[in-house]
Amino acid sequence: MEGLLKNISHCIEFGKINKTSPFPPDMKDQDGADELTLQALNEGVKPDQILDALISGMQKVGEKFAENKIFVPQMLMAAKAMNAAMIHLKPLFDSGAARRKGTFIIGTVEGDLHDIGKNLVAMMIEGNGYEVIDLGVDVKPEKFLSEIEKKPDSVVGMSALLTTTMMNMKKAVQLVKDKYPDQVICIGGAPVSDKFCKEIHADFYGRNPQEAVAFLNKLAS
């Protein structure tokens, strides 16, 4: 079993989605995260143990990305491999047969249509054992509020890539905090800074996906 879990983690780390996936070249024609996850479940491996293997792989990906050892394309391949594995695990989480660390609501703020950074954060966080509710782009503050009402124990993530939409982020944070003063809000994006985070009374600013994961893990511990 340990060998199978290590292989699953390896597939995530190096972005091996399934047997037909040509990437990475040195794993050509080998089973990927898709087949190995299904095999593990069929052999009676617990979903939480498989999730731990996925998390281990994604943590290595995050560390490499933070150290500039890999770049966005490799991260996206790892995320696709993780998603292939999660297809088999999600029904078990939804049924209560497996447990997640928490819920993360994420969206790009109103007026901003950029989603690459948001998607990377969402993928990394889901790969680290959280339920992710992705609201997409151009998200109005009211949409954040309605999702918080449904998931009161969630953490909210807001992204902005344009300086012109930073004020929309400020507005969204203020509206959420007015209604839910204790709501934890994370912010990120190219023009955003720790100084801006403090100015708008958000709770955390992450420079990269791994920092966001570390913050959530600290909250969950």
Backbone as a ProteinNet text record, in pm:
[ID]
protein_1_A
[PRIMARY]
MEGLLKNISHCIEFGKINKTSPFPPDMKDQDGADELTLQALNEGVKPDQILDALISGMQKVGEKFAENKIFVPQMLMAAKAMNAAMIHLKPLFDSGAARRKGTFIIGTVEGDLHDIGKNLVAMMIEGNGYEVIDLGVDVKPEKFLSEIEKKPDSVVGMSALLTTTMMNMKKAVQLVKDKYPDQVICIGGAPVSDKFCKEIHADFYGRNPQEAVAFLNKLAS
[TERTIARY]
82.5	0	86	193.6	279.1	339.6	376.9	433.6	332.9	209	103	77.5	75	52.6	169.4	290.5	407	399.5	351.3	337.7	232.6	124	21.2	79.8	152	214.9	313.2	389.3	486.3	415.8	303	226.5	179.2	137.7	94.2	211.9	322.7	440.9	488.8	482.4	538.1	431.5	304.4	199.2	159.8	167.3	125.5	-23.5	-105.5	-250.6	-306.3	-275.2	-325.1	-229	-263.5	-171.4	-146.1	-246.7	-230.7	-161.9	-142.7	-79	68.3	113	253.1	350.4	296.5	381.7	377	492	628.9	678.8	772.7	817.7	873	938.3	998.5	896.3	767.9	661.7	561.3	604.3	517.3	466.5	337.2	269.1	256.9	292.8	272.9	138.7	81.1	-42.2	-17.7	-121.5	-112	-197.5	-218.9	-297.4	-438	-495.3	-630.3	-638.5	-557.7	-563.8	-519.3	-413.8	-360.1	-455.2	-525.6	-623.5	-737.4	-785.8	-893	-845.3	-722.3	-665.5	-659.1	-614.9	-603.1	-739.4	-840.3	-974.6	-1024.4	-1000.2	-1044.1	-973.2	-852.5	-776.4	-805.2	-899.7	-942.1	-864	-781.2	-709.6	-809.6	-798.2	-892.6	-876.3	-988.7	-981.1	-890.8	-892.1	-807.6	-659.3	-623.8	-484.3	-443.5	-535.7	-507.6	-495.8	-584.4	-579.2	-445.5	-397.5	-266.8	-156.4	-166.8	-68	-77.4	-199.5	-218.5	-161.3	-188.2	-139.1	13.3	73.7	219.2	277.3	215.7	261.8	244.8	129.1	102.8	189.7	223.5	314.3	451.4	498.5	627.4	619.5	506.1	485.9	489.4	419.9	415.9	552.7	628.8	764.1	853.3	844.9	925.3	887	755.2	707.8	757.2	749.6	793.9	943.3	1018.6	1163.9	1205.3	1104.7	1129	1199.5	1175.7	1231.1	1137.8	1009.2	912.9	829.2	751.7	676.7	529.8	451	306	267	330.1	288.2	299.9	409.8	426.7	324.3	294.2	191.9	56.2	25.9	-103.1	-112.2	-2.2	-3.4	-23.5	42.5	24.9	-119.8	-177	-315.6	-411.5	-382.6	-466.9	-457.9	-338	-321.7	-399.6	-391.9	-466	-615.8	-663	-806	-851.7	-765.2	-799.2	-819.2	-735.2	-749.5	-873.9	-899.9	-1012.2	-1147.4	-1153.4	-1279.5	-1328.1	-1234.3	-1270.7	-1298.5	-1237.5	-1250.3	-1367.5	-1404.5	-1508.9	-1640.9	-1688.3	-1814.4	-1805.4	-1686.9	-1668.4	-1668.5	-1613.1	-1619.7	-1763.2	-1833.3	-1971.2	-2063.2	-2031.6	-2115.8	-2081.4	-1970.5	-1927.6	-1835.3	-1800.2	-1711.4	-1567.1	-1536.5	-1403.5	-1418.8	-1316.6	-1326.9	-1227.3	-1270.3	-1182	-1143.5	-1037.5	-986.7	-1078	-1146.7	-1231	-1278.2	-1342.2	-1398.2	-1336.1	-1301.2	-1239.9	-1322.3	-1375.6	-1452	-1358.4	-1348.1	-1254.2	-1318.4	-1278.6	-1327.5	-1243.2	-1239.9	-1177.8	-1281.6	-1241.7	-1338.5	-1405.5	-1514.2	-1595.8	-1511.1	-1536.2	-1466.7	-1338.2	-1295.3	-1168.4	-1196.2	-1147.7	-1176.4	-1056.7	-952.2	-833.6	-852.5	-810.9	-835.8	-720.3	-606.7	-498.1	-446.1	-417.5	-368.2	-468.8	-594.3	-701.4	-711.4	-702.2	-714.1	-599.6	-479.5	-365	-383.1	-429.7	-453.6	-561.5	-670.1	-779.1	-731.1	-652.1	-601.9	-509.6	-420.4	-327.9	-402.6	-501.1	-574.6	-659.3	-724.7	-801.7	-709.6	-592	-496.4	-438.6	-460.1	-413.6	-526.1	-637.1	-738.6	-858.1	-879	-991.5	-1098.3	-1221.9	-1328.8	-1316	-1312.8	-1299.3	-1426.1	-1482.3	-1597.5	-1546.5	-1533.2	-1477.6	-1592	-1599.8	-1707.2	-1675.8	-1554	-1518.7	-1462.4	-1489.2	-1437	-1551.1	-1512.5	-1610.8	-1718.1	-1671.4	-1762.6	-1805.9	-1934.3	-1988.8	-1983.1	-1971.4	-1965.6	-2083.1	-2200.9	-2320.2	-2307.1	-2230.2	-2209.6	-2123	-2020.3	-1939.8	-2027.5	-2111.5	-2198.5	-2293.3	-2350.5	-2446.5	-2378.6	-2254.9	-2182.8	-2139.4	-2101	-2063.6	-2182.9	-2300.7	-2422.5	-2445.4	-2413.2	-2429.7	-2320.4	-2200.4	-2084.1	-2022.8	-2087.4	-2043.1	-1905.1	-1854.2	-1722.7	-1611.5	-1642.6	-1545.3	-1445.6	-1339	-1244.4	-1264.1	-1257.2	-1280.1	-1148.8	-1131.4	-1016.3	-1061.9	-1002.1	-1034.2	-909.2	-923.5	-810.6	-837.7	-731.3	-739.4	-607	-612.5	-489.1	-469.7	-574	-567.3	-568.8	-489.1	-491.3	-629	-696.7	-828.4	-935.5	-910.7	-1011.1	-974	-863.6	-826.4	-931	-991.5	-1094.2	-1220	-1245	-1357.9	-1330	-1202.7	-1163.9	-1185.8	-1146.4	-1166.7	-1315.2	-1397.6	-1542.7	-1598.1	-1552.8	-1601.7	-1562.2	-1437.9	-1391.9	-1473.8	-1498.4	-1574.1	-1716.4	-1781	-1918.9	-1927.4	-1831	-1829.8	-1805.9	-1708.8	-1675.4	-1788.4	-1862.9	-1977.1	-2082.3	-2105.5	-2209.3	-2155	-2029.4	-1967.3	-1831	-1829.3	-1704.2	-1591.5	-1627.9	-1525.8	-1484.7	-1539.4	-1506.7	-1359.7	-1290	-1149.5	-1141.4	-1067.5	-1055.2	-908.1	-874	-739.8	-746.1	-641.6	-638.1	-505.7	-508.2	-387.8	-403.7	-291.8	-292.3	-172.6	-139	-17	-5.3	-112.5	-96.7	-116.6	-154.4	-190.4	-64.9	-67.4	47.8	0.7	95.7	63.4	14.4	71.5	28.5	-117.6	-154.3	-292.8	-386.1	-339.8	-418	-453.8	-357	-381.2	-474.2	-456.5	-538.2	-686	-717.4	-858.6	-913.5	-828.5	-869.4	-902.6	-831.3	-835.8	-745.6	-750	-678.3	-544.4	-527.5	-403.9	-377.9	-250.7	-207.2	-106.2	-130.6	-40.1	27.4	159.9	234.6	226	196	188	93.6	55.7	-38.9	7.8	138.2	187.8	169.7	184.2	162.6	16.7	-74.7	-217.1	-245.9	-185.4	-202.8	-150.2	-32.4	27.5	-61	-120.6	-209.7	-333.2	-392.4	-511.4	-478.1	-363.6	-323.7	-302.3	-251.6	-231.9	-366.8	-464.2	-598.6	-663.7	-639.7	-705.7	-642	-520.1	-448.1	-497.5
-121.4	0	126.4	124.4	242.9	275.7	171.7	194.6	256.5	213.9	267.3	414.6	446.9	586.5	674.9	622.7	699.2	725.4	625.9	643.6	749.9	752.7	854.3	992.6	1005.8	1133.4	1175.2	1079.6	1107.2	1157.8	1096.9	1140.7	1285.1	1320.9	1459	1553.1	1518.4	1605.6	1634.3	1532.4	1548.3	1559.2	1568.8	1599.1	1485.6	1360.4	1245.2	1222.5	1261.5	1259.7	1117.8	1051	914.5	841.2	719	635.8	692.7	756.3	808.8	945.6	1005.1	1137.1	1127.8	1210.7	1203.8	1274	1343.8	1419.6	1356.5	1344.7	1370.2	1256.3	1285.6	1185.3	1058	1069.6	950.7	858.8	901.2	816.4	775.3	783.5	748.4	604.3	585.9	455.1	395.9	473.6	428.6	480.2	408.1	456.3	591.4	674.4	806.1	817.2	940.3	965.2	908	913.1	861.3	712.3	633	487.6	442.7	504.9	461.7	492.5	605.3	638.1	537.1	504.9	405	268.8	233	106.5	104.1	215.6	222.4	204.9	270.4	256.1	112.7	51.3	-86.1	-184.9	-147.7	-234.1	-204.2	-112.4	-85.1	21.3	96.2	206.4	316.1	369.8	470.2	600.5	668	794.5	897.2	902.5	999.6	971.8	844.6	809.9	851.5	833.9	877.6	1029.3	1097	1243	1290.1	1222.4	1258.4	1246.9	1145	1128.8	1243	1283.7	1397.9	1524.8	1543.9	1661.9	1665.2	1549.4	1540.9	1583.1	1534.6	1571.4	1719.4	1773.5	1915.3	2006.1	1962.1	2040.4	2053.4	1945	1949	2042.1	2037.5	2127.5	2273.2	2301.1	2437.1	2486.4	2399.4	2437.1	2466.7	2383.4	2405.5	2535.8	2563.1	2686.4	2808.5	2802.9	2915.8	2940.2	2834.3	2845.8	2868	2889.6	2911.5	2793.8	2672.8	2552.4	2497.1	2530.4	2500.1	2625.5	2624.9	2744.4	2708	2803.4	2785.3	2661.4	2633	2513.4	2384.5	2369.2	2248.8	2244	2359.7	2364.1	2322.8	2368.6	2334.6	2184.7	2124.1	1980.2	1903.4	1948.7	1884.9	1897.9	2015.2	2038.5	1949.5	1929.4	1840.8	1697.2	1655	1520.3	1507.1	1610.3	1609.5	1604.2	1679.6	1680.2	1543	1474.7	1341.4	1244.4	1258.5	1174.6	1213	1342.8	1391	1351.2	1323.9	1277.3	1151.3	1065.6	941.3	964.5	1068.6	1091.8	1181.5	1273	1370.5	1307.1	1202.4	1141.1	1090.2	1048.3	997.2	1111	1225.4	1342.8	1392.1	1395.9	1445.1	1356.5	1225.8	1133.1	1129.3	1194.6	1193.9	1078.5	998	884.1	928.4	1050.6	1107	1251.6	1299.5	1432.2	1529.6	1653.4	1759	1853.4	1931	2020.4	2140.7	2185.8	2304.5	2347	2464.2	2515.5	2650.1	2668.4	2792.5	2845.1	2965.7	3033	3131.5	3123.2	3210.4	3270.6	3392.7	3458.1	3579.8	3614.8	3739.4	3850.6	3961.8	4065.1	4131.7	4200.8	4267.1	4356.5	4344	4426.5	4367	4255	4192.7	4055.2	4030.5	3905.7	3809.8	3840.9	3755.6	3638.6	3519.8	3404.3	3305.7	3328.9	3230.3	3218.7	3333.5	3330.6	3269.6	3308	3252.7	3102.2	3057.2	2914.1	2835.2	2891	2823.4	2810.5	2918.4	2914.6	2810.6	2812.5	2718	2574.1	2547.1	2411.7	2366.2	2455.6	2420.6	2393.1	2476.6	2461.3	2334.7	2306.2	2182.4	2061.6	2072.1	1963.4	1940.8	2036.2	2022.5	1986.1	1937.5	1876.8	1962.8	2072.4	2161.2	2152.6	2175.3	2194.5	2336	2350.7	2483.3	2517.3	2634.1	2686.3	2802.7	2781.1	2881.6	2961.2	3088.5	3174.9	3235.2	3211.9	3262.5	3403.4	3478.8	3614.7	3716.7	3844.6	3953.3	3926	3888.9	3847.5	3968.9	3993.5	4104.1	4068.5	4169.3	4143.6	4061.3	4083.7	4011.1	3860.7	3821.2	3678.5	3616.9	3689.4	3642	3626.3	3725.3	3721.8	3602.4	3573.7	3463.3	3328.6	3314.4	3188.2	3173.5	3284.2	3279.8	3237.4	3285	3247	3095.8	3036.6	2892.1	2813.9	2873	2806.2	2898.2	2910.9	3008.4	2982.1	2860.4	2829.4	2837.5	2894.7	2899.1	3013.2	3006	3116.1	3170	3301.2	3364.6	3412.3	3388.3	3439.4	3530.8	3649.5	3745.2	3777.6	3779.4	3805.2	3927.9	4003.9	4117.7	4128.5	4149.2	4163.2	4306.3	4386.3	4523.2	4623.6	4727.2	4832.5	4898.6	4900.8	4965.6	4886.5	4758.3	4678.8	4657.8	4715.6	4704.6	4769.6	4878.2	4944.9	4859.1	4778	4684.9	4576.7	4538	4443.7	4505.7	4629.7	4700.7	4705.8	4738.3	4745	4609.5	4504	4369.6	4328	4356	4321.8	4396.6	4525.3	4606.2	4555.8	4522.5	4474.3	4340.1	4252.3	4122.5	4142	4227.1	4249.1	4320.2	4405.2	4473.9	4372.9	4271.9	4173.5	4057.6	4019.4	3906.8	3952.4	4022.2	4080.6	3979.5	3855.8	3755.2	3672.5	3705.4	3629.8	3647.2	3537	3541.1	3560.4	3663.1	3696	3701.5	3626.8	3629.6	3705.1	3781.3	3852.3	3823.7	3839.3	3819.1	3876.3	3879.6	3935.4	4026.4	4049.8	4123.7	4261.7	4344.5	4478.8	4484.4	4372.4	4370	4351.9	4405	4396.6	4375	4345.6	4330.3	4463.4	4572.1	4705.3	4729.5	4695.8	4712.3	4622.7	4501.9	4408	4471.2	4532.7	4596.8	4717.6	4793.2	4913.2	4880.3	4768.1	4734.7	4637.3	4603.2	4518	4374.9	4326.2	4182.9	4111.6	3980.4	3905.2	3849.3	3832.2	3771	3807.5	3833.5	3855.7	3747.4	3678.9	3574	3613.1	3599.7	3630.9	3519.2	3397.1	3283	3179.1	3077.9	2978	2905.2	2879.4	2803.8	2880.6	3012.2	3092.8	3085.6	3083.8	3071.1	2936.3	2831.5	2697.5	2693.3	2750.3	2750.3	2824.1	2934.8	3011.7	2929.3	2863.7	2782.2	2664.4	2601.8	2489.2	2533.4	2653	2706.5	2728.3	2778.9	2798.5	2665.4	2564.4	2435.6	2351.6	2386.6	2303.5	2325.3
0	0	0	80.2	87.4	-48.3	-121.7	-253.8	-348.9	-339.9	-425.2	-393	-264.6	-223.9	-266.7	-258.3	-303.3	-452.9	-527.3	-672.3	-706.2	-628.2	-649.3	-622.6	-512.6	-478.4	-587.1	-640.8	-746.8	-872.7	-904.7	-1022.4	-1007.1	-887.6	-864.3	-878.7	-814.3	-815.8	-957.8	-1044.8	-1179.2	-1288.3	-1248.8	-1344.3	-1436.2	-1386.6	-1467	-1444.3	-1541	-1525.9	-1536.3	-1647.6	-1670.5	-1763.9	-1796.5	-1874.7	-2013.7	-2072.6	-2208.6	-2212.4	-2097.1	-2091.3	-2131.7	-2226.7	-2270.7	-2176.1	-2077.7	-1985.2	-1846.7	-1779.5	-1827.7	-1916.6	-2006.6	-2104.4	-2041.3	-1925	-1865.4	-1799.2	-1796.9	-1741.2	-1849.1	-1973.6	-2086.2	-2073	-2096.8	-2093.1	-1952.9	-1850.2	-1712.7	-1659.9	-1566.2	-1502.8	-1435.9	-1439.5	-1378.1	-1253.4	-1209	-1088.1	-1100	-1218	-1242	-1211	-1280.4	-1264.2	-1125.2	-1072.1	-943.1	-827.8	-837.2	-733.1	-733.4	-852.4	-863.6	-813	-846.5	-799.1	-647	-587.8	-442.6	-375.6	-427.6	-371.7	-384.4	-498.9	-521.5	-429.3	-386.5	-296.5	-149.6	-125.4	11.1	84.2	12.4	76.1	112.9	232.4	278.6	199.7	171	96.6	163.7	296.9	367.1	343.7	331.4	305.1	164.3	70.3	-67.1	-71.5	-0.5	3.1	60.7	162.7	219.8	115	28.8	-77.7	-179.2	-210.5	-301.3	-240.1	-112.3	-41.9	-41.6	-17	-16.6	-151.4	-258.5	-391.9	-420.2	-384.5	-410.2	-323.9	-204.3	-120.1	-185.6	-244	-314.1	-434.6	-504.3	-618.7	-572	-462.5	-409.9	-367.4	-305	-261.4	-381.6	-483.7	-604.3	-673.5	-676.6	-740.7	-663.4	-530.9	-448.3	-464.1	-493.9	-509.6	-655.1	-743.2	-886.6	-953.9	-902.4	-964.1	-1071	-1060.4	-1165.2	-1189.3	-1298.1	-1334	-1359.5	-1404.2	-1415.7	-1497.1	-1612	-1687.9	-1607.1	-1532	-1450.2	-1337.3	-1280.4	-1175.5	-1230.7	-1349.7	-1409.6	-1439.8	-1481.7	-1507.3	-1376.4	-1270.6	-1140.5	-1094.4	-1116.2	-1075.6	-1155.4	-1283.8	-1365.1	-1315.3	-1275.4	-1220.3	-1089.6	-1006.8	-881.6	-906.8	-1003.9	-1035.9	-1086.7	-1161.8	-1211.3	-1094.8	-993.3	-873.7	-793.8	-784.6	-703.2	-761.1	-889.8	-949.4	-877.9	-839.6	-770.7	-621.6	-565	-420.7	-383.4	-472.1	-438.2	-394.5	-462.8	-416.1	-272.3	-232.6	-96.4	4.8	-34.5	52.7	64	-48.2	-48.2	34.8	38.8	114.7	262.7	297.4	437.1	470	370.8	395.3	416.9	374.8	396.9	442.8	511.8	574.9	513.1	498.7	450.1	562.8	538.4	642.5	665.7	561.6	572	434.7	429.5	304.4	270.6	144.6	96.9	-19.7	-3.8	-109.7	-178.9	-310.9	-381.7	-505.6	-538.7	-659.2	-692.9	-821.5	-865.7	-851.5	-793.4	-754.3	-875.2	-845.9	-947.1	-1038.7	-1169.1	-1267.2	-1319.6	-1262.5	-1301.1	-1359.7	-1482.3	-1552.5	-1555	-1480.6	-1479.8	-1383.6	-1428.9	-1342.2	-1327.8	-1394	-1386.3	-1242.8	-1180.2	-1042.8	-947.9	-965	-880.4	-898.1	-1021.1	-1048.1	-985.1	-990.4	-929.5	-778.3	-716.2	-571.5	-539.2	-615.6	-591.5	-605.4	-708.6	-731.2	-618.3	-574.6	-468	-338.1	-309.7	-183.8	-185.1	-298	-306.9	-295.1	-356.6	-350.7	-212.3	-123.2	14.6	110.9	55.7	140.4	176.8	106.1	135.9	27.4	68.2	-30.1	-83.9	-215	-276.3	-352.5	-321.6	-395.3	-478.7	-608.7	-699.7	-762.3	-728.3	-778.1	-914.6	-964.6	-1095.9	-1092.3	-1198.5	-1211.3	-1205.6	-1191.1	-1186.9	-1080.2	-960.7	-854.1	-771	-768.7	-689.8	-541	-454.5	-309.5	-258.6	-317.3	-273.3	-294.3	-396.9	-422.4	-313	-271.8	-159.3	-34.8	-10.4	108.1	105.5	-11.1	-19.2	3.4	-43.5	-22	122.7	186.3	327.8	412	374.5	446.7	439.8	324	307.3	381.3	386.4	447.4	553.4	668.1	768.5	827.7	818.1	873.2	769.3	653.7	544.7	562.4	483.1	466.7	325.4	309.4	179	119.6	-10.1	-83.2	-195.6	-204.4	-309.9	-389.7	-522.4	-611.2	-697.6	-725.8	-818.4	-892.3	-1021.9	-1100	-1149.6	-1145.5	-1196.2	-1080.3	-1093.6	-990.3	-985	-1097.5	-1102.7	-1028.3	-1003.4	-931.2	-784.6	-741.7	-600.1	-510.4	-558.9	-478.2	-467.2	-571.1	-562.7	-459.1	-447.9	-343.7	-206.3	-191.1	-64	-28.5	-127.9	-106.3	-64.2	-131.1	-99.6	41.3	78.7	213.9	318	293.6	390.2	406.2	294.7	301.4	375.3	347.6	417	565.9	599.8	740.8	815.1	744.9	808.1	852.2	768.9	800.5	883.7	854.5	925.7	979.2	1092.6	1143.5	1166.4	1196.2	1225.5	1104.2	988.1	867.7	831.7	809.2	768.7	617.1	576	433.7	394.5	288.7	231.1	98.7	68.6	-59	-130	-262.3	-340.8	-479.3	-553.4	-687.9	-708.3	-833.3	-866.9	-801.2	-800.6	-744.1	-592.7	-532.5	-390.6	-305.7	-184.6	-94.7	47.9	134.7	276.1	333.7	285.5	330.6	294.8	171.3	127.2	207.6	237.1	318.2	452.9	516.6	646.4	631.3	521.9	499.6	485.4	420.8	396.9	501.6	599.7	712.3	670.2	566.7	536.4	637.5	639.3	742.3	698	567.3	521.6	375.7	344.8	207.4	171.2	59.6	14.4	-115.2	-118.8	-240.8	-344.4	-296.3	-386.8	-327.4	-405.5	-355.6	-230.1	-221.2	-106.9	23.8	18.8	139.7	183.7	87.4	121.1	184.9	131.6	188.8	331.6	352.6	486.3	586.1	542.6	629.9	667.4	568	595.9	687.1	662.7	747.2	892.2	909	1043.9	1112.6	1036.7	1091.7	1128.5	1044.9	1062.6	1173.3	1211.2	1309.5	1451.7
[MASK]
+++++++++++++++++++++++++++++++++++++++++++++++++++++++++++++++++++++++++++++++++++++++++++++++++++++++++++++++++++++++++++++++++++++++++++++++++++++++++++++++++++++++++++++++++++++++++++++++++++++++++++++++++++++++++++++

